[in-house]
Amino acid sequence: NGYTYFHPNDVTEQSSESEIFIASMQTFGSESRISYNLSELETLVLAHSNYLAKFSFSLKDFVDPEKHQYRYKLEGFDPDWIDNGNRNTATYTNLPPGDYVFRVIGANSAGIWNEDGVALAVKVLPPAWLTWWAYCFYAIGVLGLFWTGKKFYDTHAVKEQAVKMAEDMVA
């Protein structure tokens, strides 16, 4: 129903980087699935029972999204950036307790990288038996066992000494 024309000199290439964002995060563990909205979250806190964490991220660029490129890194866990091609998810399993920073950078369809990317602090909590208060409980238990053992030894030593003194008196 018509025609379109353009002059090749009027066509401009995209010259700016596209904004990247972490769209969602899912955890699996303890027979549950939890999804997080990360738009206003500063630190993501995971329990040790969340054995699988899956991050989804995207560029705010709608021109040829199949040409987008992504790299991600979990600082404190990954030694270097992971080149993810055009896949926009990252999955981690059985993360040890600790503090991490999940970072993502991306390139739009014109190949312009957003080197600043986006970052999200991630804290994986230790299991209850590996927390500082559990270690305090363990220390109190060991000290209690040591004290009880010393009391038994002292009682035994006093009885032995009393028996020896009684034998010396009789003899």
Biotite code that builds the C-alpha atoms (Angstrom):
import biotite.structure as struc

atoms = struc.array([
    struc.Atom([0.000, 0.000, 0.000], chain_id="A", res_id=1, res_name="ASN", atom_name="CA", element="C"),
    struc.Atom([2.869, 2.335, -0.633], chain_id="A", res_id=2, res_name="GLY", atom_name="CA", element="C"),
    struc.Atom([6.591, 2.439, -0.598], chain_id="A", res_id=3, res_name="TYR", atom_name="CA", element="C"),
    struc.Atom([9.383, 3.447, 1.710], chain_id="A", res_id=4, res_name="THR", atom_name="CA", element="C"),
    struc.Atom([12.584, 5.056, 0.679], chain_id="A", res_id=5, res_name="TYR", atom_name="CA", element="C"),
    struc.Atom([15.721, 6.182, 2.445], chain_id="A", res_id=6, res_name="PHE", atom_name="CA", element="C"),
    struc.Atom([19.086, 7.505, 1.570], chain_id="A", res_id=7, res_name="HIS", atom_name="CA", element="C"),
    struc.Atom([21.997, 5.345, 2.839], chain_id="A", res_id=8, res_name="PRO", atom_name="CA", element="C"),
    struc.Atom([23.774, 8.448, 4.173], chain_id="A", res_id=9, res_name="ASN", atom_name="CA", element="C"),
    struc.Atom([20.780, 9.111, 6.456], chain_id="A", res_id=10, res_name="ASP", atom_name="CA", element="C"),
    struc.Atom([21.121, 5.735, 8.223], chain_id="A", res_id=11, res_name="VAL", atom_name="CA", element="C"),
    struc.Atom([23.111, 6.032, 11.445], chain_id="A", res_id=12, res_name="THR", atom_name="CA", element="C"),
    struc.Atom([24.537, 3.237, 13.505], chain_id="A", res_id=13, res_name="GLU", atom_name="CA", element="C"),
    struc.Atom([23.777, 3.036, 17.182], chain_id="A", res_id=14, res_name="GLN", atom_name="CA", element="C"),
    struc.Atom([26.672, 4.716, 18.923], chain_id="A", res_id=15, res_name="SER", atom_name="CA", element="C"),
    struc.Atom([25.806, 4.502, 22.599], chain_id="A", res_id=16, res_name="SER", atom_name="CA", element="C"),
    struc.Atom([25.811, 1.663, 25.050], chain_id="A", res_id=17, res_name="GLU", atom_name="CA", element="C"),
    struc.Atom([22.558, 0.126, 26.234], chain_id="A", res_id=18, res_name="SER", atom_name="CA", element="C"),
    struc.Atom([21.531, -0.061, 29.855], chain_id="A", res_id=19, res_name="GLU", atom_name="CA", element="C"),
    struc.Atom([21.716, -3.517, 31.417], chain_id="A", res_id=20, res_name="ILE", atom_name="CA", element="C"),
    struc.Atom([19.679, -4.777, 34.354], chain_id="A", res_id=21, res_name="PHE", atom_name="CA", element="C"),
    struc.Atom([19.157, -7.924, 36.384], chain_id="A", res_id=22, res_name="ILE", atom_name="CA", element="C"),
    struc.Atom([15.589, -8.879, 35.565], chain_id="A", res_id=23, res_name="ALA", atom_name="CA", element="C"),
    struc.Atom([14.999, -11.627, 38.111], chain_id="A", res_id=24, res_name="SER", atom_name="CA", element="C"),
    struc.Atom([16.567, -14.190, 40.373], chain_id="A", res_id=25, res_name="MET", atom_name="CA", element="C"),
    struc.Atom([15.236, -17.591, 41.338], chain_id="A", res_id=26, res_name="GLN", atom_name="CA", element="C"),
    struc.Atom([16.392, -19.891, 44.093], chain_id="A", res_id=27, res_name="THR", atom_name="CA", element="C"),
    struc.Atom([15.636, -23.540, 44.562], chain_id="A", res_id=28, res_name="PHE", atom_name="CA", element="C"),
    struc.Atom([16.042, -25.410, 47.804], chain_id="A", res_id=29, res_name="GLY", atom_name="CA", element="C"),
    struc.Atom([14.178, -26.979, 50.654], chain_id="A", res_id=30, res_name="SER", atom_name="CA", element="C"),
    struc.Atom([11.597, -28.142, 48.112], chain_id="A", res_id=31, res_name="GLU", atom_name="CA", element="C"),
    struc.Atom([10.635, -24.548, 47.326], chain_id="A", res_id=32, res_name="SER", atom_name="CA", element="C"),
    struc.Atom([11.112, -22.118, 44.493], chain_id="A", res_id=33, res_name="ARG", atom_name="CA", element="C"),
    struc.Atom([11.446, -18.430, 45.266], chain_id="A", res_id=34, res_name="ILE", atom_name="CA", element="C"),
    struc.Atom([11.534, -15.578, 42.747], chain_id="A", res_id=35, res_name="SER", atom_name="CA", element="C"),
    struc.Atom([12.887, -12.142, 43.614], chain_id="A", res_id=36, res_name="TYR", atom_name="CA", element="C"),
    struc.Atom([12.148, -8.745, 42.103], chain_id="A", res_id=37, res_name="ASN", atom_name="CA", element="C"),
    struc.Atom([15.578, -7.126, 42.053], chain_id="A", res_id=38, res_name="LEU", atom_name="CA", element="C"),
    struc.Atom([14.653, -3.613, 40.947], chain_id="A", res_id=39, res_name="SER", atom_name="CA", element="C"),
    struc.Atom([15.129, -2.026, 44.396], chain_id="A", res_id=40, res_name="GLU", atom_name="CA", element="C"),
    struc.Atom([17.163, -4.697, 46.163], chain_id="A", res_id=41, res_name="LEU", atom_name="CA", element="C"),
    struc.Atom([20.618, -3.706, 47.430], chain_id="A", res_id=42, res_name="GLU", atom_name="CA", element="C"),
    struc.Atom([21.733, -7.030, 48.900], chain_id="A", res_id=43, res_name="THR", atom_name="CA", element="C"),
    struc.Atom([20.318, -10.445, 48.146], chain_id="A", res_id=44, res_name="LEU", atom_name="CA", element="C"),
    struc.Atom([20.505, -12.771, 51.171], chain_id="A", res_id=45, res_name="VAL", atom_name="CA", element="C"),
    struc.Atom([20.357, -16.512, 50.508], chain_id="A", res_id=46, res_name="LEU", atom_name="CA", element="C"),
    struc.Atom([20.092, -19.344, 53.006], chain_id="A", res_id=47, res_name="ALA", atom_name="CA", element="C"),
    struc.Atom([22.487, -22.276, 52.814], chain_id="A", res_id=48, res_name="HIS", atom_name="CA", element="C"),
    struc.Atom([19.523, -24.450, 51.786], chain_id="A", res_id=49, res_name="SER", atom_name="CA", element="C"),
    struc.Atom([19.134, -22.492, 48.531], chain_id="A", res_id=50, res_name="ASN", atom_name="CA", element="C"),
    struc.Atom([21.289, -24.925, 46.602], chain_id="A", res_id=51, res_name="TYR", atom_name="CA", element="C"),
    struc.Atom([20.603, -23.349, 43.199], chain_id="A", res_id=52, res_name="LEU", atom_name="CA", element="C"),
    struc.Atom([20.527, -19.646, 42.266], chain_id="A", res_id=53, res_name="ALA", atom_name="CA", element="C"),
    struc.Atom([19.562, -18.545, 38.758], chain_id="A", res_id=54, res_name="LYS", atom_name="CA", element="C"),
    struc.Atom([20.001, -14.927, 37.638], chain_id="A", res_id=55, res_name="PHE", atom_name="CA", element="C"),
    struc.Atom([18.265, -13.511, 34.552], chain_id="A", res_id=56, res_name="SER", atom_name="CA", element="C"),
    struc.Atom([19.492, -10.267, 33.007], chain_id="A", res_id=57, res_name="PHE", atom_name="CA", element="C"),
    struc.Atom([18.824, -8.217, 29.902], chain_id="A", res_id=58, res_name="SER", atom_name="CA", element="C"),
    struc.Atom([19.752, -5.130, 27.906], chain_id="A", res_id=59, res_name="LEU", atom_name="CA", element="C"),
    struc.Atom([17.311, -2.298, 27.349], chain_id="A", res_id=60, res_name="LYS", atom_name="CA", element="C"),
    struc.Atom([17.800, -2.519, 23.598], chain_id="A", res_id=61, res_name="ASP", atom_name="CA", element="C"),
    struc.Atom([15.181, -3.946, 21.277], chain_id="A", res_id=62, res_name="PHE", atom_name="CA", element="C"),
    struc.Atom([17.160, -3.917, 18.035], chain_id="A", res_id=63, res_name="VAL", atom_name="CA", element="C"),
    struc.Atom([18.233, -7.476, 17.157], chain_id="A", res_id=64, res_name="ASP", atom_name="CA", element="C"),
    struc.Atom([18.157, -8.889, 20.702], chain_id="A", res_id=65, res_name="PRO", atom_name="CA", element="C"),
    struc.Atom([19.567, -12.180, 19.404], chain_id="A", res_id=66, res_name="GLU", atom_name="CA", element="C"),
    struc.Atom([22.824, -10.295, 18.748], chain_id="A", res_id=67, res_name="LYS", atom_name="CA", element="C"),
    struc.Atom([23.211, -9.134, 22.355], chain_id="A", res_id=68, res_name="HIS", atom_name="CA", element="C"),
    struc.Atom([26.296, -10.445, 24.156], chain_id="A", res_id=69, res_name="GLN", atom_name="CA", element="C"),
    struc.Atom([26.702, -10.938, 27.908], chain_id="A", res_id=70, res_name="TYR", atom_name="CA", element="C"),
    struc.Atom([29.480, -11.561, 30.391], chain_id="A", res_id=71, res_name="ARG", atom_name="CA", element="C"),
    struc.Atom([28.986, -12.168, 34.087], chain_id="A", res_id=72, res_name="TYR", atom_name="CA", element="C"),
    struc.Atom([31.080, -12.771, 37.161], chain_id="A", res_id=73, res_name="LYS", atom_name="CA", element="C"),
    struc.Atom([30.369, -13.637, 40.781], chain_id="A", res_id=74, res_name="LEU", atom_name="CA", element="C"),
    struc.Atom([33.204, -11.831, 42.549], chain_id="A", res_id=75, res_name="GLU", atom_name="CA", element="C"),
    struc.Atom([34.578, -13.951, 45.327], chain_id="A", res_id=76, res_name="GLY", atom_name="CA", element="C"),
    struc.Atom([33.659, -17.141, 43.474], chain_id="A", res_id=77, res_name="PHE", atom_name="CA", element="C"),
    struc.Atom([34.480, -16.855, 39.755], chain_id="A", res_id=78, res_name="ASP", atom_name="CA", element="C"),
    struc.Atom([38.157, -16.160, 38.995], chain_id="A", res_id=79, res_name="PRO", atom_name="CA", element="C"),
    struc.Atom([37.357, -14.309, 35.737], chain_id="A", res_id=80, res_name="ASP", atom_name="CA", element="C"),
    struc.Atom([34.487, -13.092, 33.567], chain_id="A", res_id=81, res_name="TRP", atom_name="CA", element="C"),
    struc.Atom([32.337, -15.796, 31.995], chain_id="A", res_id=82, res_name="ILE", atom_name="CA", element="C"),
    struc.Atom([31.493, -15.124, 28.354], chain_id="A", res_id=83, res_name="ASP", atom_name="CA", element="C"),
    struc.Atom([27.866, -16.159, 28.061], chain_id="A", res_id=84, res_name="ASN", atom_name="CA", element="C"),
    struc.Atom([27.274, -15.337, 24.399], chain_id="A", res_id=85, res_name="GLY", atom_name="CA", element="C"),
    struc.Atom([23.686, -14.294, 23.790], chain_id="A", res_id=86, res_name="ASN", atom_name="CA", element="C"),
    struc.Atom([22.279, -16.298, 26.730], chain_id="A", res_id=87, res_name="ARG", atom_name="CA", element="C"),
    struc.Atom([20.917, -14.016, 29.421], chain_id="A", res_id=88, res_name="ASN", atom_name="CA", element="C"),
    struc.Atom([21.003, -16.316, 32.451], chain_id="A", res_id=89, res_name="THR", atom_name="CA", element="C"),
    struc.Atom([23.623, -17.406, 34.954], chain_id="A", res_id=90, res_name="ALA", atom_name="CA", element="C"),
    struc.Atom([23.217, -20.367, 37.292], chain_id="A", res_id=91, res_name="THR", atom_name="CA", element="C"),
    struc.Atom([25.166, -21.200, 40.441], chain_id="A", res_id=92, res_name="TYR", atom_name="CA", element="C"),
    struc.Atom([24.821, -24.308, 42.576], chain_id="A", res_id=93, res_name="THR", atom_name="CA", element="C"),
    struc.Atom([25.901, -25.000, 46.153], chain_id="A", res_id=94, res_name="ASN", atom_name="CA", element="C"),
    struc.Atom([27.549, -21.648, 46.835], chain_id="A", res_id=95, res_name="LEU", atom_name="CA", element="C"),
    struc.Atom([29.638, -21.712, 50.002], chain_id="A", res_id=96, res_name="PRO", atom_name="CA", element="C"),
    struc.Atom([28.699, -19.239, 52.753], chain_id="A", res_id=97, res_name="PRO", atom_name="CA", element="C"),
    struc.Atom([30.143, -15.795, 52.200], chain_id="A", res_id=98, res_name="GLY", atom_name="CA", element="C"),
    struc.Atom([29.761, -12.365, 50.646], chain_id="A", res_id=99, res_name="ASP", atom_name="CA", element="C"),
    struc.Atom([29.796, -12.008, 46.863], chain_id="A", res_id=100, res_name="TYR", atom_name="CA", element="C"),
    struc.Atom([29.041, -9.428, 44.180], chain_id="A", res_id=101, res_name="VAL", atom_name="CA", element="C"),
    struc.Atom([27.241, -10.570, 41.030], chain_id="A", res_id=102, res_name="PHE", atom_name="CA", element="C"),
    struc.Atom([28.258, -8.403, 38.041], chain_id="A", res_id=103, res_name="ARG", atom_name="CA", element="C"),
    struc.Atom([26.931, -8.396, 34.478], chain_id="A", res_id=104, res_name="VAL", atom_name="CA", element="C"),
    struc.Atom([28.118, -6.467, 31.428], chain_id="A", res_id=105, res_name="ILE", atom_name="CA", element="C"),
    struc.Atom([26.613, -6.593, 27.974], chain_id="A", res_id=106, res_name="GLY", atom_name="CA", element="C"),
    struc.Atom([26.958, -5.505, 24.377], chain_id="A", res_id=107, res_name="ALA", atom_name="CA", element="C"),
    struc.Atom([24.028, -4.352, 22.280], chain_id="A", res_id=108, res_name="ASN", atom_name="CA", element="C"),
    struc.Atom([23.368, -5.439, 18.707], chain_id="A", res_id=109, res_name="SER", atom_name="CA", element="C"),
    struc.Atom([25.847, -2.817, 17.438], chain_id="A", res_id=110, res_name="ALA", atom_name="CA", element="C"),
    struc.Atom([28.580, -4.475, 19.529], chain_id="A", res_id=111, res_name="GLY", atom_name="CA", element="C"),
    struc.Atom([28.943, -1.570, 21.967], chain_id="A", res_id=112, res_name="ILE", atom_name="CA", element="C"),
    struc.Atom([29.743, -2.888, 25.449], chain_id="A", res_id=113, res_name="TRP", atom_name="CA", element="C"),
    struc.Atom([28.319, -1.409, 28.619], chain_id="A", res_id=114, res_name="ASN", atom_name="CA", element="C"),
    struc.Atom([31.497, -1.864, 30.659], chain_id="A", res_id=115, res_name="GLU", atom_name="CA", element="C"),
    struc.Atom([29.932, -0.410, 33.830], chain_id="A", res_id=116, res_name="ASP", atom_name="CA", element="C"),
    struc.Atom([27.228, -3.044, 33.794], chain_id="A", res_id=117, res_name="GLY", atom_name="CA", element="C"),
    struc.Atom([25.197, -3.772, 36.868], chain_id="A", res_id=118, res_name="VAL", atom_name="CA", element="C"),
    struc.Atom([26.117, -5.249, 40.249], chain_id="A", res_id=119, res_name="ALA", atom_name="CA", element="C"),
    struc.Atom([24.200, -6.929, 43.048], chain_id="A", res_id=120, res_name="LEU", atom_name="CA", element="C"),
    struc.Atom([25.613, -7.847, 46.447], chain_id="A", res_id=121, res_name="ALA", atom_name="CA", element="C"),
    struc.Atom([24.850, -11.462, 47.386], chain_id="A", res_id=122, res_name="VAL", atom_name="CA", element="C"),
    struc.Atom([25.256, -12.892, 50.886], chain_id="A", res_id=123, res_name="LYS", atom_name="CA", element="C"),
    struc.Atom([25.003, -16.642, 51.425], chain_id="A", res_id=124, res_name="VAL", atom_name="CA", element="C"),
    struc.Atom([24.303, -17.453, 55.055], chain_id="A", res_id=125, res_name="LEU", atom_name="CA", element="C"),
    struc.Atom([26.050, -20.402, 56.683], chain_id="A", res_id=126, res_name="PRO", atom_name="CA", element="C"),
    struc.Atom([24.049, -23.303, 58.105], chain_id="A", res_id=127, res_name="PRO", atom_name="CA", element="C"),
    struc.Atom([23.153, -22.986, 61.779], chain_id="A", res_id=128, res_name="ALA", atom_name="CA", element="C"),
    struc.Atom([25.889, -25.413, 62.831], chain_id="A", res_id=129, res_name="TRP", atom_name="CA", element="C"),
    struc.Atom([28.593, -23.192, 61.245], chain_id="A", res_id=130, res_name="LEU", atom_name="CA", element="C"),
    struc.Atom([27.610, -19.834, 62.772], chain_id="A", res_id=131, res_name="THR", atom_name="CA", element="C"),
    struc.Atom([29.610, -17.946, 65.394], chain_id="A", res_id=132, res_name="TRP", atom_name="CA", element="C"),
    struc.Atom([27.102, -18.702, 68.137], chain_id="A", res_id=133, res_name="TRP", atom_name="CA", element="C"),
    struc.Atom([27.276, -22.430, 67.304], chain_id="A", res_id=134, res_name="ALA", atom_name="CA", element="C"),
    struc.Atom([31.069, -22.265, 67.670], chain_id="A", res_id=135, res_name="TYR", atom_name="CA", element="C"),
    struc.Atom([30.559, -20.538, 71.045], chain_id="A", res_id=136, res_name="CYS", atom_name="CA", element="C"),
    struc.Atom([28.256, -23.385, 72.063], chain_id="A", res_id=137, res_name="PHE", atom_name="CA", element="C"),
    struc.Atom([30.862, -25.929, 70.918], chain_id="A", res_id=138, res_name="TYR", atom_name="CA", element="C"),
    struc.Atom([33.584, -24.132, 72.913], chain_id="A", res_id=139, res_name="ALA", atom_name="CA", element="C"),
    struc.Atom([31.390, -24.072, 76.036], chain_id="A", res_id=140, res_name="ILE", atom_name="CA", element="C"),
    struc.Atom([30.686, -27.786, 75.554], chain_id="A", res_id=141, res_name="GLY", atom_name="CA", element="C"),
    struc.Atom([34.391, -28.633, 75.222], chain_id="A", res_id=142, res_name="VAL", atom_name="CA", element="C"),
    struc.Atom([35.234, -26.492, 78.258], chain_id="A", res_id=143, res_name="LEU", atom_name="CA", element="C"),
    struc.Atom([32.403, -28.185, 80.182], chain_id="A", res_id=144, res_name="GLY", atom_name="CA", element="C"),
    struc.Atom([33.743, -31.638, 79.260], chain_id="A", res_id=145, res_name="LEU", atom_name="CA", element="C"),
    struc.Atom([37.251, -30.602, 80.245], chain_id="A", res_id=146, res_name="PHE", atom_name="CA", element="C"),
    struc.Atom([36.002, -29.207, 83.581], chain_id="A", res_id=147, res_name="TRP", atom_name="CA", element="C"),
    struc.Atom([33.941, -32.370, 84.272], chain_id="A", res_id=148, res_name="THR", atom_name="CA", element="C"),
    struc.Atom([36.925, -34.586, 83.433], chain_id="A", res_id=149, res_name="GLY", atom_name="CA", element="C"),
    struc.Atom([39.185, -32.540, 85.717], chain_id="A", res_id=150, res_name="LYS", atom_name="CA", element="C"),
    struc.Atom([36.652, -32.806, 88.569], chain_id="A", res_id=151, res_name="LYS", atom_name="CA", element="C"),
    struc.Atom([36.466, -36.601, 88.147], chain_id="A", res_id=152, res_name="PHE", atom_name="CA", element="C"),
    struc.Atom([40.279, -36.792, 88.077], chain_id="A", res_id=153, res_name="TYR", atom_name="CA", element="C"),
    struc.Atom([40.606, -34.588, 91.189], chain_id="A", res_id=154, res_name="ASP", atom_name="CA", element="C"),
    struc.Atom([37.973, -36.650, 93.036], chain_id="A", res_id=155, res_name="THR", atom_name="CA", element="C"),
    struc.Atom([39.752, -39.846, 92.043], chain_id="A", res_id=156, res_name="HIS", atom_name="CA", element="C"),
    struc.Atom([43.136, -38.424, 93.146], chain_id="A", res_id=157, res_name="ALA", atom_name="CA", element="C"),
    struc.Atom([41.736, -37.355, 96.543], chain_id="A", res_id=158, res_name="VAL", atom_name="CA", element="C"),
    struc.Atom([40.192, -40.816, 97.085], chain_id="A", res_id=159, res_name="LYS", atom_name="CA", element="C"),
    struc.Atom([43.492, -42.487, 96.152], chain_id="A", res_id=160, res_name="GLU", atom_name="CA", element="C"),
    struc.Atom([45.361, -40.220, 98.558], chain_id="A", res_id=161, res_name="GLN", atom_name="CA", element="C"),
    struc.Atom([42.810, -40.899, 101.341], chain_id="A", res_id=162, res_name="ALA", atom_name="CA", element="C"),
    struc.Atom([43.103, -44.663, 100.819], chain_id="A", res_id=163, res_name="VAL", atom_name="CA", element="C"),
    struc.Atom([46.917, -44.441, 100.910], chain_id="A", res_id=164, res_name="LYS", atom_name="CA", element="C"),
    struc.Atom([46.836, -42.362, 104.114], chain_id="A", res_id=165, res_name="MET", atom_name="CA", element="C"),
    struc.Atom([44.406, -44.833, 105.695], chain_id="A", res_id=166, res_name="ALA", atom_name="CA", element="C"),
    struc.Atom([46.705, -47.743, 104.742], chain_id="A", res_id=167, res_name="GLU", atom_name="CA", element="C"),
    struc.Atom([49.699, -45.886, 106.231], chain_id="A", res_id=168, res_name="ASP", atom_name="CA", element="C"),
    struc.Atom([47.766, -45.298, 109.497], chain_id="A", res_id=169, res_name="MET", atom_name="CA", element="C"),
    struc.Atom([46.777, -48.935, 109.824], chain_id="A", res_id=170, res_name="VAL", atom_name="CA", element="C"),
    struc.Atom([50.240, -50.177, 109.145], chain_id="A", res_id=171, res_name="ALA", atom_name="CA", element="C"),
])
